[in-house]
């Protein structure tokens, strides 16, 4: 027996038949022995070449086999910043301890054992508290790996790159994902332009798309389908609290004289521009001075030909530190609560303060607009406090309670249901 397959090692390649009578069939067991590598791909076909010799006579034939193996897969991560380690506002903030959940699957045709998930991050202000031992993944089984992550008070506004590695022996897969702390962040995962005050101008509007054309998550923004000498603009006005940086990922597929252009304030002169058909996502970062700025992403065509997909994509925009953002402080002792949640008509808001404090409670919608003052500048003694909140004429949906305790701000997501 011979095989040229790199995943096969033949350990016993020969045996002898001492006598084979005329018109007889004899069966043999354990004649050949070969080892399959523990990195062989799923559904890999191997060819085993058998040669039989008797004197000068030679017979050859081939045996083909399909090998089943595991296929590890990493799903889309999520995180929770629930109490007591976080402030439950759905944003990664300084001082929090959050929990990542990462779906870890085996989509192959063989079970796999001794599976481990390892989450890492090179940012010195991020501490991964644990690894996760998954043990066994059966065929088509998914288990959620969970990781506690501590956010240092000095975490910056730059994108934080996490790496998740799922492995067992030589079977492994890894995935990078990006999160941002305490910043305004647009990743289009709302599937619309309502998360921030975007303005769509030009000849054709930008759109939100799903599918393969995104940097991460499920969605990205794509320029409008324009003709020659037309443009598609994506605008936003933003106030930066300090000198900082804007980050975003872009992708372009165009001929050399059609461009994706990025403007800051002066719409006659782009600060950056890109063209061509390399069709790869890349990170862009640009310094921003404190103050109010107009940011524009523009795809523009000249009168000439078209190449590639004739468009541009934008994803994962990290804005500078906003003038109306407050860094969230550690709140382990404040115990912000809301019960029931979700609720239909009335819920009870609860919190505690360590010392006599001035407390205000406001309600915001999911676009960040204040829609109600629940309680304002009330002096509260040390201890535990409650107040009832009625939905009144509010529509069903997601809202945020913003609770100011002295100089600290906390957030609690609440959900109003139909019934």
Buried (B, 14 or more C-beta within 10 A) or exposed (E): BEBEBEBBEBEEEEEEEEEEEEEEEEEEEEBBEBEBBEEBBBEBEBEBEEEEEEEEEEEEEEEEEEBEBBBBBBBEBEBEBEBEBBBBBBBBBBBBBBBBBBBBBBBBBBEBEEBBBBBEBEBEBBEBEEEBEBEEBEBEBEBBBBBBBBBBEEBBBBBBBBEBBBBBEEBBBEBEBBBBBBBBBBBBBBEEBEBBEBEBEBBBBBBBBEEEBBBBBBBBBBBBBBEEEBBBBBBBEBEBEEEBBBBBBBBBBBBEEBBBBBBBEEEEEBEEEBBBBEEEBEBBEEEBEBBEBBBBBBBBBEEEEEBBBBBBBBBBBBBBBBEEBBBBBBBEEBEBBBEEBEBEEEBBBBBBBEEEBBBBBBBBBBEEEEEBEBBEEEEBEEEEBEBEBEBEEBEEEEBBBBBBBEEBBBBBBBBBEEE
